[in-house]
Protein backbone atom coordinates (compact mmCIF):
# COMPACT_ATOMS: atom_id res chain seq x y z
CA UNK A 1 0.00 0.00 0.00
CA UNK A 2 1.41 3.37 -1.00
CA UNK A 3 0.61 6.50 0.97
CA UNK A 4 0.83 9.84 -0.72
CA UNK A 5 1.04 13.17 1.05
CA UNK A 6 -1.35 15.62 -0.52
CA UNK A 7 -2.01 19.17 0.50
CA UNK A 8 -5.61 20.25 0.46
CA UNK A 9 -5.86 23.91 -0.45
CA UNK A 10 -9.66 24.33 -0.60
CA UNK A 11 -9.32 26.37 -3.76
CA UNK A 12 -6.99 28.91 -2.17
CA UNK A 13 -3.58 29.63 -3.65
CA UNK A 14 -0.73 27.95 -1.86
CA UNK A 15 1.27 30.18 0.43
CA UNK A 16 4.95 29.85 -0.10
CA UNK A 17 7.06 30.15 2.95
CA UNK A 18 9.32 33.12 2.74
CA UNK A 19 12.84 31.91 2.94
CA UNK A 20 15.38 34.17 4.40
CA UNK A 21 18.12 34.93 1.98
CA UNK A 22 21.04 33.00 3.25
CA UNK A 23 24.54 34.07 2.53
CA UNK A 24 26.63 31.35 0.99
CA UNK A 25 28.86 29.86 3.59
CA UNK A 26 32.51 29.99 2.60
CA UNK A 27 34.75 27.23 3.82
CA UNK A 28 37.88 28.86 5.28
CA UNK A 29 39.92 25.83 4.24
CA UNK A 30 39.05 26.38 0.57
CA UNK A 31 39.97 30.06 0.83
CA UNK A 32 43.35 29.26 2.39
CA UNK A 33 44.01 26.54 -0.21
CA UNK A 34 43.40 29.00 -3.04
CA UNK A 35 45.83 31.50 -1.50
CA UNK A 36 48.46 28.82 -0.91
CA UNK A 37 48.21 27.58 -4.50
CA UNK A 38 49.44 31.00 -5.59
CA UNK A 39 52.66 30.84 -3.57
CA UNK A 40 55.94 30.36 -5.43
CA UNK A 41 56.58 26.80 -4.25
CA UNK A 42 53.05 25.63 -5.08
CA UNK A 43 53.14 27.28 -8.48
CA UNK A 44 56.40 25.46 -9.25
CA UNK A 45 55.03 22.06 -8.21
CA UNK A 46 51.77 22.68 -10.12
CA UNK A 47 53.78 23.48 -13.26
CA UNK A 48 55.66 20.19 -12.87
CA UNK A 49 52.32 18.36 -12.46
CA UNK A 50 50.81 20.03 -15.51
CA UNK A 51 53.92 19.28 -17.60
CA UNK A 52 53.69 15.63 -16.59
CA UNK A 53 49.98 15.50 -17.42
CA UNK A 54 50.67 17.04 -20.83
CA UNK A 55 53.48 14.59 -21.49
CA UNK A 56 51.41 11.56 -20.46
CA UNK A 57 48.35 12.80 -22.34
CA UNK A 58 50.32 13.20 -25.58
CA UNK A 59 51.40 9.55 -25.63
CA UNK A 60 49.06 6.83 -26.77
CA UNK A 61 50.78 3.98 -24.95
CA UNK A 62 52.59 4.72 -21.72
CA UNK A 63 52.81 3.31 -18.24
CA UNK A 64 53.94 6.63 -16.79
CA UNK A 65 51.66 8.24 -14.24
CA UNK A 66 51.92 11.60 -12.55
CA UNK A 67 51.43 10.29 -9.04
CA UNK A 68 54.71 11.65 -7.69
CA UNK A 69 54.06 15.11 -9.11
CA UNK A 70 50.51 15.11 -7.73
CA UNK A 71 51.71 14.15 -4.25
CA UNK A 72 54.44 16.81 -4.41
CA UNK A 73 51.86 19.47 -5.26
CA UNK A 74 49.40 18.34 -2.58
CA UNK A 75 52.18 18.18 0.01
CA UNK A 76 53.38 21.70 -0.81
CA UNK A 77 49.85 23.10 -0.71
CA UNK A 78 48.90 21.31 2.50
CA UNK A 79 52.16 22.35 4.18
CA UNK A 80 51.27 25.98 3.47
CA UNK A 81 47.65 25.46 4.54
CA UNK A 82 48.68 23.87 7.85
CA UNK A 83 50.45 27.04 8.88
CA UNK A 84 47.63 29.38 7.90
CA UNK A 85 44.29 27.65 8.48
CA UNK A 86 44.44 27.62 12.26
CA UNK A 87 45.26 31.32 12.36
CA UNK A 88 41.91 32.07 10.72
CA UNK A 89 40.06 29.95 13.29
CA UNK A 90 41.47 31.71 16.34
Helices and strands as residue ranges (DSSP letters): H 28-36, H 40-58, H 67-89
